């Protein structure tokens, strides 16, 4: 077991190195970098990533900006050093968990990530809890009533919800419940007067704002877990040990709770860590943008568009490291729920 843990931890190092190297090499060829954007601003042009690419494509041709000023801008952003030296310096910073300074926000990347975490945690935690609290009981009920009208109708509804993209559902919810009916707010996580509200009013205001984003995130997310639970239950129900337990006189309730459910939930439980972390860091970009929620997904998107490379590489390093550790925890969960599993 210890050898397996050590092996997995050591394999994280080349994996992180490969991800960072590939991303670093790719962004060297992306037009509209921070130098080009600064030149475009000095020339009074659009500073967007794609717009700056046109202006910056000839910045070496001194389109209204002298060479000394361009060299000063390159030193400001650290582009006066060769790419290998910049990459090695970045690796040294990441080894000390120093994610660098943002080009655009002019503050530490760690500070930026911490400031966006409350929004992503709120959206991710509610999505995770509601997804599993609905999916697992629904999957068990579908397995017990397999082939019935309830199973057929619920499968149609679940698959229909899964087929609708989250952002499309979000637009529909905004137009109907936020625009026409005006039952829910259109943007933000809290009201502007949230600080002056009482404790109970703060809770109600928070739930009022988070209702539509969570609904848009959950509806398409619980279909996979529901069908996975149903199929795992059906597979276990058809095994020989279930027939033996039923022949010994166990009731259906005892059979399901003591034997079938424990084995059927193994793939569900082992997926908890990945789903828990994934609910925070993935799949929330469109929802955050649509509902004007200033979270990690929106930060990552804006950093890519603005060519804010320290934020792009810093968050990528952080998310990759968390993802690798989550996979390791998922493997250990297999051992926890099924002691028969052995790691070489």
C-alpha positions as CSV (number, residue, x, y, z in Angstrom):
1,X,0.0,0.0,0.0
2,X,2.8,2.4,0.9
3,X,4.6,1.6,-2.3
4,X,1.5,2.3,-4.3
5,X,1.0,5.7,-2.6
6,X,4.7,6.6,-3.1
7,X,4.5,5.6,-6.8
8,X,1.4,7.6,-7.4
9,X,2.8,10.7,-5.7
10,X,6.0,10.4,-7.7
11,X,4.1,10.1,-10.9
12,X,2.4,13.4,-10.2
13,X,5.6,15.3,-10.7
14,X,6.1,14.4,-14.4
15,X,2.4,14.8,-15.0
16,X,2.4,18.3,-13.6
17,X,5.6,19.1,-15.6
18,X,4.1,17.8,-18.8
19,X,0.8,19.8,-18.4
20,X,2.7,23.0,-17.6
21,X,5.2,22.6,-20.4
22,X,2.6,21.9,-23.0
23,X,0.5,24.9,-21.9
24,X,3.5,27.2,-21.7
25,X,4.6,26.2,-25.2
26,X,1.2,26.7,-26.7
27,X,0.7,30.2,-25.2
28,X,4.0,31.3,-26.8
29,X,2.3,31.1,-30.2
30,X,-1.0,32.7,-29.2
31,X,-1.3,36.2,-30.7
32,X,-2.5,39.1,-28.7
33,X,-0.2,38.6,-25.7
34,X,0.2,41.2,-22.9
35,X,2.9,43.1,-24.8
36,X,0.8,43.4,-27.9
37,X,-2.2,44.5,-25.8
38,X,-0.2,47.2,-24.0
39,X,1.1,48.5,-27.4
40,X,-2.5,48.5,-28.7
41,X,-3.6,50.5,-25.6
42,X,-0.8,53.0,-26.2
43,X,-1.9,53.4,-29.8
44,X,-5.5,53.9,-28.6
45,X,-6.8,50.7,-30.1
46,X,-8.9,47.9,-28.7
47,X,-7.1,46.0,-25.9
48,X,-9.0,42.7,-26.3
49,X,-6.9,39.6,-27.0
50,X,-8.1,39.2,-30.6
51,X,-8.2,42.9,-31.3
52,X,-4.7,43.4,-30.0
53,X,-3.4,40.6,-32.1
54,X,-3.9,42.8,-35.2
55,X,-2.2,45.8,-33.6
56,X,0.4,43.7,-32.0
57,X,1.2,41.7,-35.0
58,X,3.4,44.5,-36.2
59,X,4.5,46.0,-32.9
60,X,8.0,45.2,-33.8
61,X,7.5,47.4,-36.8
62,X,7.1,50.4,-34.4
63,X,3.6,51.3,-35.2
64,X,3.7,54.6,-33.3
65,X,5.7,53.1,-30.3
66,X,9.5,53.4,-30.3
67,X,11.7,50.4,-29.6
68,X,12.8,51.6,-26.2
69,X,9.2,51.7,-25.0
70,X,8.6,48.2,-26.3
71,X,11.7,46.9,-24.6
72,X,10.4,48.6,-21.3
73,X,7.0,46.8,-21.7
74,X,8.8,43.5,-22.3
75,X,10.8,43.9,-19.1
76,X,7.6,44.9,-17.2
77,X,6.0,41.6,-18.1
78,X,9.2,39.5,-18.0
79,X,9.3,38.9,-21.7
80,X,12.8,40.2,-22.0
81,X,14.1,36.8,-20.8
82,X,14.2,33.8,-23.1
83,X,11.4,31.3,-22.9
84,X,13.3,28.5,-21.3
85,X,14.5,30.8,-18.5
86,X,11.0,32.1,-17.9
87,X,9.7,28.5,-17.8
88,X,12.3,27.4,-15.3
89,X,11.7,30.4,-13.1
90,X,7.9,29.6,-13.2
91,X,8.6,26.0,-12.1
92,X,10.7,27.3,-9.2
93,X,7.9,29.6,-8.1
94,X,5.3,26.8,-8.4
95,X,7.5,24.5,-6.3
96,X,7.2,27.1,-3.5
97,X,3.5,27.4,-4.3
98,X,4.0,31.0,-5.4
99,X,1.6,31.5,-8.3
100,X,2.9,34.9,-9.3
101,X,1.3,38.2,-9.9
102,X,-1.6,38.9,-12.2
103,X,-0.9,41.2,-15.2
104,X,-4.4,42.6,-15.3
105,X,-5.5,42.6,-11.7
106,X,-2.1,43.6,-10.3
107,X,-2.4,41.4,-7.3
108,X,-1.3,38.0,-6.1
109,X,-2.9,35.0,-7.9
110,X,-3.5,33.3,-4.6
111,X,-5.5,36.4,-3.4
112,X,-7.5,36.3,-6.6
113,X,-8.3,32.6,-6.2
114,X,-9.3,33.0,-2.6
115,X,-11.6,36.0,-3.5
116,X,-13.4,33.9,-6.1
117,X,-13.7,30.7,-4.0
118,X,-17.0,31.6,-2.1
119,X,-19.0,31.9,-5.3
120,X,-17.6,28.6,-6.7
121,X,-18.0,26.8,-3.4
122,X,-21.6,28.0,-3.1
123,X,-22.5,26.9,-6.6
124,X,-20.5,23.7,-6.5
125,X,-21.6,22.5,-3.0
126,X,-25.3,23.0,-3.7
127,X,-24.9,21.2,-7.1
128,X,-23.1,18.3,-5.5
129,X,-25.4,17.9,-2.6
130,X,-28.6,18.2,-4.6
131,X,-27.3,16.0,-7.4
132,X,-26.5,13.0,-5.1
133,X,-29.4,13.5,-2.8
134,X,-31.8,13.2,-5.8
135,X,-29.9,10.8,-8.0
136,X,-29.1,8.0,-5.6
137,X,-32.7,7.6,-4.1
138,X,-34.2,8.0,-7.6
139,X,-31.8,5.4,-9.1
140,X,-32.6,2.9,-6.3
141,X,-36.4,3.5,-6.8
142,X,-36.0,2.9,-10.5
143,X,-34.1,-0.3,-10.0
144,X,-36.6,-1.7,-7.6
145,X,-39.4,-0.8,-10.0
146,X,-37.5,-1.7,-13.1
147,X,-39.8,-2.0,-16.2
148,X,-42.7,-0.3,-14.6
149,X,-44.4,2.9,-15.8
150,X,-42.5,4.9,-13.1
151,X,-39.2,3.6,-14.5
152,X,-40.1,4.5,-18.0
153,X,-41.5,8.0,-17.3
154,X,-38.6,8.9,-15.0
155,X,-36.1,7.7,-17.5
156,X,-37.6,9.9,-20.2
157,X,-37.6,12.9,-17.9
158,X,-34.0,12.3,-16.8
159,X,-32.7,11.9,-20.3
160,X,-34.7,15.0,-21.5
161,X,-33.1,17.0,-18.7
162,X,-29.7,15.6,-19.6
163,X,-30.1,16.5,-23.3
164,X,-30.7,20.2,-22.5
165,X,-27.4,22.1,-22.1
166,X,-27.1,23.9,-18.8
167,X,-26.6,27.3,-20.3
168,X,-29.7,26.9,-22.5
169,X,-31.7,26.0,-19.5
170,X,-30.2,28.9,-17.7
171,X,-31.3,31.3,-20.4
172,X,-34.8,29.8,-20.3
173,X,-34.9,30.2,-16.5
174,X,-33.7,33.8,-16.7
175,X,-36.2,34.8,-19.3
176,X,-39.2,33.1,-17.7
177,X,-38.6,33.4,-14.0
178,X,-36.2,36.3,-13.9
179,X,-37.6,38.5,-16.7
180,X,-41.2,37.8,-17.4
181,X,-42.4,36.6,-14.0
182,X,-39.7,38.4,-12.0
183,X,-39.8,35.8,-9.2
184,X,-36.0,35.6,-8.9
185,X,-33.1,38.1,-9.4
186,X,-31.3,38.2,-12.7
187,X,-27.7,38.4,-11.4
188,X,-25.4,38.2,-8.4
189,X,-25.2,36.0,-5.3
190,X,-26.7,38.5,-2.8
191,X,-28.6,41.7,-2.9
192,X,-26.9,45.1,-2.7
193,X,-28.2,45.7,0.9
194,X,-27.2,42.2,2.1
195,X,-25.0,43.5,4.9
196,X,-27.8,45.5,6.4
197,X,-30.2,42.5,6.5
198,X,-30.9,40.3,9.6
199,X,-29.5,36.9,9.8
200,X,-32.7,35.1,8.7
201,X,-33.2,37.6,5.9
202,X,-29.6,37.0,4.7
203,X,-30.3,33.3,4.4
204,X,-33.5,33.9,2.5
205,X,-31.8,36.4,0.2
206,X,-28.9,34.0,-0.5
207,X,-31.2,31.1,-1.3
208,X,-33.3,33.4,-3.5
209,X,-30.3,34.4,-5.6
210,X,-28.7,30.9,-5.8
211,X,-31.9,29.1,-6.8
212,X,-31.8,29.6,-10.6
213,X,-28.0,29.0,-11.1
214,X,-28.2,25.7,-9.0
215,X,-31.3,24.6,-10.9
216,X,-29.5,25.1,-14.2
217,X,-26.5,23.2,-12.9
218,X,-28.3,20.3,-11.3
219,X,-30.9,19.4,-13.9
220,X,-28.4,18.1,-16.4
221,X,-25.9,16.7,-13.9
222,X,-27.9,14.1,-12.0
223,X,-28.9,12.0,-15.0
224,X,-25.6,10.1,-15.2
225,X,-25.6,9.4,-11.5
226,X,-29.2,8.3,-11.5
227,X,-28.7,5.8,-14.4
228,X,-25.4,4.6,-12.9
229,X,-27.2,3.9,-9.6
230,X,-30.0,2.1,-11.3
231,X,-27.8,-0.1,-13.5
232,X,-25.5,-1.0,-10.5
233,X,-28.5,-2.0,-8.4
234,X,-30.0,-4.1,-11.2
235,X,-26.6,-5.8,-11.8
236,X,-26.3,-6.7,-8.1
237,X,-30.0,-7.8,-7.8
238,X,-29.4,-10.4,-10.4
239,X,-26.4,-12.0,-8.7
240,X,-26.3,-15.4,-7.1
241,X,-25.8,-14.2,-3.5
242,X,-29.0,-12.2,-3.7
243,X,-31.0,-15.3,-4.7
244,X,-29.3,-17.2,-1.8
245,X,-30.2,-14.5,0.7
246,X,-33.8,-14.4,-0.5
247,X,-34.0,-18.2,-0.2
248,X,-32.8,-17.9,3.4
249,X,-35.9,-15.8,4.2
250,X,-34.5,-12.3,4.2
251,X,-37.1,-9.6,3.5
252,X,-36.8,-7.4,0.5
253,X,-36.0,-4.5,2.7
254,X,-33.2,-6.3,4.5
255,X,-31.9,-7.7,1.2
256,X,-31.6,-4.3,-0.3
257,X,-30.2,-2.4,2.6
258,X,-27.7,-5.0,3.9
259,X,-26.5,-6.6,0.7
260,X,-27.5,-5.1,-2.6
261,X,-27.1,-1.4,-1.7
262,X,-23.7,-1.8,-0.1
263,X,-22.2,-3.4,-3.2
264,X,-24.1,-1.3,-5.7
265,X,-22.9,2.0,-4.2
266,X,-19.2,1.2,-4.6
267,X,-18.9,3.0,-8.0
268,X,-21.0,5.9,-6.6
269,X,-19.0,6.3,-3.4
270,X,-15.7,6.1,-5.1
271,X,-16.7,8.9,-7.5
272,X,-17.6,11.3,-4.6
273,X,-14.1,13.0,-4.4
274,X,-13.9,13.7,-8.1
275,X,-17.5,14.9,-8.3
276,X,-17.0,17.0,-5.2
277,X,-14.0,18.8,-6.6
278,X,-15.3,18.9,-10.1
279,X,-18.5,20.6,-9.0
280,X,-16.3,23.5,-7.8
281,X,-13.8,23.9,-10.7
282,X,-15.5,22.6,-13.8
283,X,-18.6,23.1,-15.7
284,X,-19.5,26.4,-14.0
285,X,-18.1,28.9,-16.6
286,X,-21.2,29.3,-18.6
287,X,-23.5,29.4,-15.5
288,X,-21.3,32.0,-13.8
289,X,-21.1,34.1,-16.9
290,X,-24.9,33.8,-17.5
291,X,-25.9,34.7,-14.0
292,X,-23.0,37.3,-13.4
293,X,-21.4,35.2,-10.7
294,X,-17.8,36.2,-10.1
295,X,-16.3,32.8,-9.5
296,X,-13.3,30.7,-10.6
297,X,-14.8,29.7,-13.9
298,X,-15.3,33.3,-14.9
299,X,-11.8,34.2,-13.7
300,X,-10.3,31.5,-15.8
301,X,-12.2,32.6,-18.9
302,X,-11.4,36.2,-18.5
303,X,-7.7,35.4,-17.9
304,X,-7.5,33.5,-21.1
305,X,-9.2,36.3,-23.1
306,X,-7.0,38.9,-21.5
307,X,-3.8,36.8,-21.9
308,X,-3.2,37.1,-18.2
309,X,-0.6,34.3,-18.3
310,X,0.2,34.1,-14.5
311,X,-3.5,33.5,-13.7
312,X,-3.9,31.0,-16.5
313,X,-0.8,29.0,-15.6
314,X,-1.3,29.4,-11.8
315,X,-4.9,28.2,-11.8
316,X,-4.0,25.4,-14.2
317,X,-1.3,24.2,-11.9
318,X,-3.6,24.4,-8.9
319,X,-6.5,22.6,-10.6
320,X,-4.2,19.9,-12.1
321,X,-2.7,19.3,-8.7
322,X,-6.1,19.1,-7.0
323,X,-7.3,16.8,-9.8
324,X,-4.4,14.4,-9.4
325,X,-4.8,14.3,-5.6
326,X,-8.5,13.7,-6.1
327,X,-7.9,10.7,-8.3
328,X,-5.6,9.3,-5.6
329,X,-8.3,9.7,-3.0
330,X,-10.8,8.0,-5.3
331,X,-8.6,5.0,-5.6
332,X,-8.2,4.9,-1.8
333,X,-12.0,5.0,-1.5
334,X,-12.2,1.7,-3.5
335,X,-10.1,0.1,-0.7
336,X,-12.3,1.7,1.9
337,X,-15.6,0.5,0.5
338,X,-14.3,-2.8,-0.8
339,X,-11.5,-4.4,1.2
340,X,-11.1,-7.1,-1.4
341,X,-9.3,-4.6,-3.7
342,X,-5.5,-4.9,-3.5
343,X,-3.0,-2.4,-4.9
344,X,0.2,-3.8,-6.2
